[in-house]
Amino acid sequence: MRFFLSITLLALVLVSCKNDTKVNQDTTTENTEAFVFNDSSYVLNGDYPVGDIRRYGVFPDSIHPSGHPFTKKTRIETILDLSEQHNIEMLFPKGYYNKALVIKGRENINLNFQNAEFGGMIQIFEQDSVFANNINLKGSLVTYGGFFSRNVENINIGNLQIKSDVSKNIEKLRSKGCLINAGSKNIKINNLIIDDLGSDSEKYKYVAAALSIQGWNNNPENVQIKKIHIKSTDRHGIYITGTDHLIGEVIIDKFGVGGSKDMSQMQDAAKGEEKDFKALWVNKCYNSSIESLIINEKGSKAKYTAHFDAGDKTRPFTIGTLNIINDNPNINILEEDNNGVIIEIQQ
């Protein structure tokens, strides 16, 4: 009799556990479904899937009102809100966007670009002392303005190309290059191509180099770029300061082919040095490296091939391989006594 009662009780317990498990599974499913985001308050064209910016009224190669009729913000700001607040990766299809892309004080932004072209600059910086953080720009992105960052952390960029075309630039200017400025930390770029850098106008006053990594005693930290190709720059090629940078393959073609009119003093450099153009200028840059560097002197009009400025040999800037091609005997490397540059192989 006791044996029979024991079996019966065990069976009841098993049935109870099974039912509890079923209830828990059903509850989990219901809770998951309850948290699926409904974007109906943002949708302007339901023909496109969730996350496609055309669904929210932004189309490439077209002119449309800047304001979103439901949110009362600009359409780009609305798209950034969707990505930040609802964890949606926003897709920018191929085409030309006659605007800048400005990301201020935001975090957890995920954008995916299918060869999208912007007439204005790509800018990522702080707002009201809040740093921009965890910004992911995937895919391939083109700007006719340039790139700028300040007071940011954890920026990841796929392929970024900076072009000059005054007919597509919203300011009717040439490119202003790539400026990674004060307080920029943990920036990764897979492939950076800079076709051109402008000069000879007050509007290029703060334009120093095709790629500038600088910051007035708040220099950038941990900038990682796998590949850089600078095809032409009116002023310097690369000006680099800061710490813990890792640059992979670099090619610098024509450099110093423009003028220094109205040019401002460069950060962390002595006044007047900004006018002595170089392909590479390393200044106050520590524990950093370029794995492979090719400098092409053909057609270049700079004063120096490179300038190895203030540094520290105990925290060196290392160049794995330096290859200078089409050597111009009129331009050389300027090395300061206290520089911290180590060249492992020079060809």
N, C-alpha and C positions, 0 to 999 in steps of 0.2 A: 504493500500500500504506500509506504514511504517512497519507494522507488518510483511508482507511478506519479505521485505528487511532485517529485523532483523533476521528472521529465516534463510534466505539464507546466511548471513554473519556468523552466528553461525556455520552453517554446514561447511562452508569453513574453519573456524578456527579449528574445530574438526578434519577435514581431514588433515589439515596441521600439527597439533600436532601429529596425528597418524603416518604420514609419517616421521616426525622428529624423533619420538621414534624409528621407524623401522630403520632409517639411523643410529641412535646412537647405537642400538643393533648390527647392522651388523658391524659397525666400531669397537665396543668393541670385537666382535668375531674375526674379522680379526686381531686386534692388539694382542689378546691373542695367536692366532695361530702363529703370526709372531715371538713371543718370545719363542716358544718351542725350547729347545736346540737341536741342531743337533750334535751328538757325533761321526759322521762318521770319523773325523780326528783322533780318538782314537781307533776305533774298530779293533780288531785283530781276533775275533771269533764271528760272528754275530748270532751264535746259541743260545746265552744267552741274556737275557733281559737287558735293560739299568739299570746300577747300580750294576750288578753282575760282580765282578772283573775278572771272566773268560772271559768276553766279551773283556777285555783290556789286556789279555795275562798273567794273574796271576792265576795259578792253585795250589791247595794243593797237597801234596804227589807227587811232580814232580820237575824235575830240568829243568829250562828254562833260557834263557839269561836275565840278569838283566835290560838291556837297552830296552827302547821302541823305535821301529824303526822310528816312526813319530815325537815324541816329543823330542827325544834324551836325555831324562831324565831316571832315573830308573823307572821301572814299578810301584813300590810303590809310588814314588813321583808323577807320572802321575795320579794315583788313588786319591791321596790326593788333587792334583790340581782340579780334576773333582768335588770332594766333596766341596772344598772351593769356587771355582770360579763359579760353576753352581748349587749349592744347591742340590746336588744329594746325597742321602744316599747310601753308598757303602756296598754291601753284601759280607762278607767273609764266604764261605761255610765251612762245617766241614772238618777237615783234618789238616795235619802238614805243616807248612811253615818254611823252613830252613833259617830264617832271623830274624832280629830285626824289630820292628815297632817304628820308630822315627818320632815324630811330633814336628817341631821346628818353633816357632814364627808364627804359623798359627791360624786362627780363623774360627769359624762356620764349624767345621768338624763333619760329622755324619757318623759313621761306625757301621755296624750291624754284629755281630759275631755269627755263628751257631756252637758253640764248636770248634772254630778255635784255633790251638795250634801254638805258635811261639817258635822257638829255641833260639831266642835272647830276650833281654830286651824290655819291653814296656817303652818308654821314651818320656816325654812331657816337653818341656822347651822353654826358650826364644831364639830368634835369633836377633843379632844386636840390643839388648836392647828392642826389641818388645816382649811383653809377649804373650804366647799362651793363647787363650781365647775362651770360648764356644766350648769345645771339648766333644763330646758325643760318648761313646763307649758302644753300646747297646748289649744285648744278653749275651752270655757266652764266656769267653776268658781265655785261658791258656797260661802261659809263663814258659819256663824252665830257663829263665835268671833272671827275677825279674821285679820290677816296680820302676820308678824314675820320680819325678816331681820337677821342680824348676821354679820360676817366672811365674806362671800360674794363671788363674782365671776361675772359672766356668767350672769345669771338672765333668762330670757325667759318672759313670761307672756302668754297670749292675752287672754281676757276674765275679769276677776275682779270678783265682786260680793260685798259684805260686808253681810249682813242681820242684823236683830235679831229673834229669836223665842225666848223663854225656854223654850218647850216643845220646841224642837229643839236648843238649845244644851246641850252635855253638862255644863256647869257651872251651868246654869239662870240665866245672866246675859244681859245685852244685849251687843251688839257692842263690842269693844275697838278697832275701827278698823284702820288700816294703819300699822305702824311699821317704817320702813326705818332701821335703827340702825347703830351704829359699824362701820366697816370694810366697808360694803356698796358694791361697785363694779360698774359696768356692768350696771344693771338696766333692763330694758325691759318695759313693760306696754302692751298695745294699748288696753284700755278698762277703767277702774276706776270702779266705782259703789259708793258707800258710802251705804246707806239710813239709817243711824242710828249714833249713838255714845252709850254709856251713861255714867252718873255717879252721885254721891251714895251711895257706899259705899267702904269701905276696899279692896274688891276692884278698884276702878278707880283705885287710888293712882297708878299709872304711866301712866294713860291721859290724854293731853294734847290730842290733836287727831284729827280724823277721818283725816287724813293727816299723819304726822310723819316728817320726814327730818332726823335729828339724830345726834350722836355724840361729844360731849365731846372735842374736839380730834382726833378721828379720824372726821371727818364724812364722810358718803357722797359718792361721786363718780360722775358720769355716770349719773344717773337720768333715763330718758326715758319719758314717759307721753303717749300721743297724746290721750286724752280722760279727763277726770275729772268726775264728777257727785256732789257731796255733797248729799244730799237733806235731811238734818237731823243736827245735831251738838250735844250738850249743852255741849261746850266749844269749843275753837278749831276752825276749819275746816281750814286748812293751816298747819303750822309747818315752815319750810324753811330748812336750813343746808347748807353744803358747797359743792361746785364742779362746774361743767360740766354742769348739769342742763338738760334741754330738755323743757318741758311744753307741750302743744298747747292744746286747747280745755278750759277749766275753767268749771264752773257750780257756785256755792255758794248753796244756798237757806237754810233756817233755820240759824242758828248762835248759840251761846251761850245755849241755851234751858234748860240744866241748872245744876248747882251745882258748887262747887269743894271740897266737903267731902272731907277726907283726901287732897287732891291733893298730889303731890310736886312739888318744884322742877323746872323744866324744864331740860334740858341747854343750856348756853351762854347762859342767860338769868339775869337778876338775880332773887334770891329775892323772891317776892311777885308778880312780873309774870305768873306762870302763871294768876293769878286774874282778870286783866283780859282777858276773852275777845275774840277777833277772828276775822273771817272768814279773813283772810290775815295771816300774820306772817312777814316776811322778816328773817333775822338771820344775819350772817356768811355770806352766800351770795354766791358770786362767779362771774362769767362764766356766768351762767345766765339763763333766760328763760321767760316764759309768753306764748304767742302771743296768746291771747284769754281774757279773764277777765270773767265776769258774776257780780256779787254781788247777791243779792236780799235786801233789808233787811226785807221784810214778815215779821212774826212773830218777828223776831230780837230777842234781848235782850242782846246783847253790849255791851261798853263802847266798842269801836272797830270800824269797818268794816275797817280794816287798820292794821298797825303796821310801818312801815319803819324797822327797827332798825339796828344797826351794820353798816356796809358800806364799799365802796370804789368811788368813781365811775370809777376807772381800770380796774376789773374789775367792771362793773355787773351788776345784776339788772334785766333789761329786761322790761317789760310792753308788748306790742304794742298791744292795745286793752283799756281798762278801762271797763266799762259797769256802773254802779250803778243798779239799778232799784228801784222802790217806796221811794224815798229816805226815810229816817228822820232828821229834823234833829237828833235827840238823840245820834246816833253819827257819828263823823267819823274821818278818817285821822290817825294819829299819826306824825309824821315826825321822826326824830332828826336833829341837825345833821350827823352823819357817816354818814348812810345812803347806800347805793349804788344806789338804785332809780331807774330812768328809765322814765317812762310816755310812750309815743310818741303815743297817742291816748286821750283821756279823754272819755267821752260822758256 
